[in-house]
Amino acid sequence: MNQTKPYTVTQAARMLGMGRNNLLKLLRDNGFLYSREPMRNSPTKWALEQKLLKQKEGEYLVGPVKVQHITALVTTKGMAWIRDIVEKKDTPKAS
């Protein structure tokens, strides 16, 4: 199976022709990312199980304290799902 590296949210947003923050909002609204603190913008269990998103864990120092963070990465399968959502959203609805 030909699997490519997952995309960052910024890369995925550029490929979809939208802004990073708009894509994050779309992903939160559609259940791909958590919307509440402290897990905000982390992939949901459902998105990870469906292999739509992956997570990358890291940490950084704030003074002597290590702070852990999770970065969401979009898989190629996830890009297909997101494209479908964007296309349905942009399609005008018949009245």
Secondary structure as a PSIPRED ss2 file (coil, helix, strand):
# PSIPRED VFORMAT (PSIPRED V4.0)

   1 M C   1.000  0.000  0.000
   2 N C   1.000  0.000  0.000
   3 Q C   1.000  0.000  0.000
   4 T C   1.000  0.000  0.000
   5 K C   1.000  0.000  0.000
   6 P C   1.000  0.000  0.000
   7 Y E   0.000  0.000  1.000
   8 T E   0.000  0.000  1.000
   9 V H   0.000  1.000  0.000
  10 T H   0.000  1.000  0.000
  11 Q H   0.000  1.000  0.000
  12 A H   0.000  1.000  0.000
  13 A H   0.000  1.000  0.000
  14 R H   0.000  1.000  0.000
  15 M H   0.000  1.000  0.000
  16 L H   0.000  1.000  0.000
  17 G C   1.000  0.000  0.000
  18 M C   1.000  0.000  0.000
  19 G C   1.000  0.000  0.000
  20 R H   0.000  1.000  0.000
  21 N H   0.000  1.000  0.000
  22 N H   0.000  1.000  0.000
  23 L H   0.000  1.000  0.000
  24 L H   0.000  1.000  0.000
  25 K H   0.000  1.000  0.000
  26 L H   0.000  1.000  0.000
  27 L H   0.000  1.000  0.000
  28 R H   0.000  1.000  0.000
  29 D H   0.000  1.000  0.000
  30 N C   1.000  0.000  0.000
  31 G C   1.000  0.000  0.000
  32 F C   1.000  0.000  0.000
  33 L E   0.000  0.000  1.000
  34 Y C   1.000  0.000  0.000
  35 S C   1.000  0.000  0.000
  36 R C   1.000  0.000  0.000
  37 E C   1.000  0.000  0.000
  38 P C   1.000  0.000  0.000
  39 M C   1.000  0.000  0.000
  40 R C   1.000  0.000  0.000
  41 N C   1.000  0.000  0.000
  42 S C   1.000  0.000  0.000
  43 P E   0.000  0.000  1.000
  44 T C   1.000  0.000  0.000
  45 K H   0.000  1.000  0.000
  46 W H   0.000  1.000  0.000
  47 A H   0.000  1.000  0.000
  48 L H   0.000  1.000  0.000
  49 E H   0.000  1.000  0.000
  50 Q C   1.000  0.000  0.000
  51 K C   1.000  0.000  0.000
  52 L C   1.000  0.000  0.000
  53 L E   0.000  0.000  1.000
  54 K E   0.000  0.000  1.000
  55 Q E   0.000  0.000  1.000
  56 K E   0.000  0.000  1.000
  57 E E   0.000  0.000  1.000
  58 G E   0.000  0.000  1.000
  59 E E   0.000  0.000  1.000
  60 Y E   0.000  0.000  1.000
  61 L E   0.000  0.000  1.000
  62 V E   0.000  0.000  1.000
  63 G C   1.000  0.000  0.000
  64 P C   1.000  0.000  0.000
  65 V E   0.000  0.000  1.000
  66 K E   0.000  0.000  1.000
  67 V E   0.000  0.000  1.000
  68 Q E   0.000  0.000  1.000
  69 H E   0.000  0.000  1.000
  70 I E   0.000  0.000  1.000
  71 T E   0.000  0.000  1.000
  72 A E   0.000  0.000  1.000
  73 L E   0.000  0.000  1.000
  74 V E   0.000  0.000  1.000
  75 T C   1.000  0.000  0.000
  76 T H   0.000  1.000  0.000
  77 K H   0.000  1.000  0.000
  78 G H   0.000  1.000  0.000
  79 M H   0.000  1.000  0.000
  80 A H   0.000  1.000  0.000
  81 W H   0.000  1.000  0.000
  82 I H   0.000  1.000  0.000
  83 R H   0.000  1.000  0.000
  84 D H   0.000  1.000  0.000
  85 I H   0.000  1.000  0.000
  86 V H   0.000  1.000  0.000
  87 E H   0.000  1.000  0.000
  88 K H   0.000  1.000  0.000
  89 K H   0.000  1.000  0.000
  90 D H   0.000  1.000  0.000
  91 T C   1.000  0.000  0.000
  92 P C   1.000  0.000  0.000
  93 K C   1.000  0.000  0.000
  94 A C   1.000  0.000  0.000
  95 S C   1.000  0.000  0.000
